[in-house]
């Protein structure tokens, strides 16, 4: 792993790393560590960038709630016009609690239960993105029992393998559980055409996450558009094409996906097909807007290794240990000309796999020092757990000089809530 690199979203000014106008050290002093901090201005800027880039295709930006489902964050995204891509009844509840317009909600996921389908019908979401024939049959049954019509699109598995940093985050090829094989989708739409409880209004594809090359999107889209063309001739009245999410960001090294270049390929094709575009960005709206703050507890030299033991780990940010994810790490305060040394930054959890960085070169850390773990706004808190009896951290939202705690730190009582 390479050296620590500063991401642009959190500049270092006069030696101290800031979020908005606020030094991260002040936030840690005030709210404790470990702590997630999000920069609202950055998130708004990202939404505007998507709106602008895809403006030609009447885009619905359906934020992928799984990336970070914090209620206040969802409210802020709603305020700038976002809808939601949800994957469970729980995420529907979050999205509706944040007053996201149900006509801007799409529901993906391979395992939708009857209860979740009924809940989504109650809420009158825009559409189900359907992942199998059995699921479509279930939706048809639930909707017809209620005398309703369910709007849906089929999630096509285009059998396109996109390069992603880890095999767990590629979803567009035929040996993953996602979507309906593209050759089988026409038959499924045809089946639905005769059912009054089903209304086919769209088509969907999502090929993976943290993709930095436009090419696999274009290949997947072209495959989907062949299906669209056939459906048109058969009188299936589609209105949306959902290209999914997965738009790659820079984790402090390596390129990000150029969304303007992507849009220049996608928009004309979708407009030609007479469809409105749905996008499901998650990470690309919130990832770089977040930093994870953790304090050095101990510096332990063991054999050939120097371990920097911090107060946050895999229970708060599982990406390094689960996907080998890279997050830039640096002191949040002054570096003062310190030499860089190579260390493992590890957490307090009793697992060898509990680390935030391995063999990482950072300015020689001191006990008590605050470290900023960058690009932690997506799949940080949302994947956090109470493993090892850990309390999930507080979350703080910064807007310029304005600071709000948007989730309080858990307490020991929270750990046993609901247990008997
Ligand atoms: N739409 C669908 C159907 C998805 O499954 C996902 C992510 C997204 C949109 C949003 O993808 P994004 O724009 O955030 O890349 N925990 C992993 C990522 C898992 C992504 C799961 N699906 C990570 O930390 O890298």
Boltz pocket constraint, residues with backbone or C-beta under 6 A from the ligand:
constraints:
  - pocket:
      binder: B
      contacts: [[A, 64], [A, 66], [A, 67], [A, 85], [A, 108], [A, 109], [A, 169], [A, 206], [A, 208], [A, 209], [A, 210], [A, 244], [A, 245], [A, 246], [A, 247], [A, 280], [A, 281], [A, 282], [A, 283], [A, 284], [A, 319], [A, 323], [A, 378], [A, 379]]
      max_distance: 6.0
